[in-house]
Amino acid sequence: MVKNFLFGVALSVYRFLSAQLFPRLPSQTRVKLITLIYRLGLRFFPGRVRSDAAPLQTINLRIPSTRAKPLPEWVFDEMRALSEFEPLLNPSIQWRSIAACADTPDYSLPGHVYAQLSKTVNRYFAHIVVVPWLKRGGADLGTLHWARALASITAGKDVMVIATETADSPWQEKLPPSVTFLDFGKLAKELSLHERSVVLGRLLVQHPPQTLHIINSFAGWLTVERYGAAIRAKSKIFASVYCDDFAVDGVPRGYGRTALPKTLQYLDRIFSDNTIYPQRLHLELGLPMDLFRTIYFPSPVGDAEDIYSANSNCVLWASRLDRQKRPDLLYAIAAQMPELKFYVYGEPLMDDGKKWQRKLRSLPNVKLAGGFDGFSALTSHQQQYFAFLYTSAWDGLPNVLLEATAASLPIVASSVGGISDLITTESGFPVSNFEDINAYVSNLRDLYRNPEEGQKRLNCARQILRQRHSFEAFSASVKTDIFGH
C-alpha cells in the first residue's frame, strides 16, 4: 500500500513536470533529466516503469516533445531518389500534408550497454548458450552439462554462457574454467525487456557464433522471435524445452507453448531431456517431430555414495517446497505413515510452500533438513534410507531421480512428464495418478516390506543409467546433433 501511494505521488509529480517544465528546457538538459527520472523509476518501482513500446515510454507516462516542425526539403529529395528502388517512398501531397518531425529525446542508454558488451565480447565465440541465470536447479544443471560437453569437444576456447536476468548466478563457478561467463543481466539491469532483446540481438548479429542455444531465457526467446532471420544468416539456432509449467487454474504454459511456435521457423533443432514432452507438443500443437532430439542428461554413476539400507525405516524427499513438487501430498503421505521417518530436503520459494513447511514441521515423523546444493550434499550426513519419494505434479526427467538411482535408492515417484522414461514398474514404483495418496502409501509399504523387489527394480534403473546417462553418451549425442558427426 505504501509503495502504491509513493508511486502515485511520483506519477503526479512527473506529469506536472512533463506539462510545465520539460517543454521549456534545452534538449540536452531535458534528455539528462528524463533519463535520470527513468533510472530512478526502474530502481524504486521495478515492474511499474518500463519502456517496452519505445525509448523512455512508461506506464501512463508520456515523454514530452517540442512543437512539431515541417520536414525539410532534403528529406523529400532523398525519398524521391530512393523511390526508384522502393516506390512506396515516393513523396506525395499526402506525405507533405502529414509529415512532421519532433525534437525527441536522444535516449542512448542501450547504446552505452552495447558499448560495454563489445569490450567484453572482444573475440570470437563459436558456441553461445543463453540462459536466465546459473543457480541451483535442474535446468541449470543441464546447462552445466551442455557447457562441459561443448568445452570438451572444442577445448573450451570458443564457448560462452550468457545470463540475461538481473539475478545472482552462484553456479557460474561450476562452469569449466575455459568457458566464458557473461553476466548480461547485470550489465543491462536498467534496460527494459524490449531493449535487452535489441541489444542482445545486435550482439549476436555483429558477433555471430557458429551455434546459439536458448535455454529458459525470456530475453533469449524474444531475441530469436524478433531477429531470428538475421541471426540465422550466420548462426545455427537451437533451443531446449523440458516440460510445461501450469498456472494455478491448471492451464499449461511455458516456453514450449508460448515461445516455440513463434520461433519455429528459425530453429535448426529443439532438444529435450525426455521423450514425452516432444510427443505432447507434437500431438497438441502440431510441432514437427523431426525437429526434436532427446538428449538424456548424464548422471554420476559410480561416483555417488551408496545411502541405501534395507534395515532403515527412513524415506528421503528432496526438491523445492513449492506448488509443482506438491508438498501437500508429502504431508498427507507422512501423516498416514507414522511408522516411517521422512527426511525432507528443500526450501520454499513461494508463500504456499512456506505454509506447507510449517505444517510438515508439525509432524513428529518429519525432519526438515533445509536446502541442499546438489545431491552430494545429501549423502554426506551418514544417514541411510530405504526409499526415495518424489511427488511432483509435472516435470521433465528430474536430475534428482538420476542421482537418487546412482545413490542406490529405489524410487517411488509420480509418473508425470519424462519421469516415465526412467521409472516404470520394472525400474521403480510409479504412481500413475500423481494425486493418489493411497498409491504412494501402498508403494512405500510394499517396498519397505519387500526390499528384495526394491533391489531388483533398482538394478534395472541403474542399468538404464549405465547405458543411457553417462557423460560419454551425452557428449556423443551433442557432438552428433550440434556438429553433425
C-alpha angles and dihedrals in degrees: 000000000000091000091050090051092049091048090052091051092048090049092052092049091049093051091050092050090045092056102035110027114022098063090056097052125093113261097251093047091048092051093051093047095047091047090051091050091047093052092048089050092053091049100046101028106034112181092021097071122053142148101211099135101042139343112301095356110144138183107292090346127115125200108228120236130197123249113302117254130205115259111261119249094248089066090059090047091055092045090051091051093047092048088079086073098030114028093195089069092064104119115237136182088268090055091053093049096054103027116110136142128217129212094245125179116272099233107195106165095107088051092053090050091050091050089055091048092050089057090051096044093051098144140040120287115191096192125038123182116194118204135160093241142318111252139123110314145098096259090048090052087051089054089053089053091051092048092048092049093048090047092051092049097045100030086251097267097118103036123109132176116205120200111201104187128083092243135110117268106203091166092064084091088065092062117105109270091243094058117092118226118205117195094206092161092061093046091048098039093124093052126093121238090259091052092046091055090049093051094042091047092052091048092053093046096047094040100033115190124207089243134017119197122191117202117178096318114139091197090047094052092046091051091054091046092054104032104020094118092054094044093047091055087079106011139055111234123215132175136191126216124175111175145334123273118218130221120226089263090057097254112144117238139158138113092295089065103030108032104024098064090049095051102034094108091061099045122100093190141355119216130203134175092228142035098232102068096052089051090051093050089048094050098041102034102022094239111165114258093212090071093059127086125183113217112179115220117241123254128206096252109177094012100072121094115244107245098169125117126171088205094057124100092198127114123201121217117178127172142087116311094231140111096276093056094047104226086178089068090048089053092050093047094049091047090056094048109053089157090070130065118223120208108200121197120186144074132243117252097182134044090251089058091053089055092054090044088060092046093049090051089059093063113091093214095053123087115193106210099180131231126335134207103217130335092275088071088063094054096054098073097074089237118140129205138190096213146018115223123204121180105176121155094208134003151142114237102308118224089219090067091053090049094046089052090049088052089056097250120145108229133228106190144157110260097231131134115338094346090097089064086073109017115060132142087272096050104030146337109290124191108212095197104048092204094054101112092179090056092056090047092048093049093048092049092048090050093046093050096040109039091163090066089047091054091048092055092042090055089055091050092049090051088056089051093051094049101039112016106054119120088239091058091047093048092047090053091049090049092051098044098038103033100024097235 
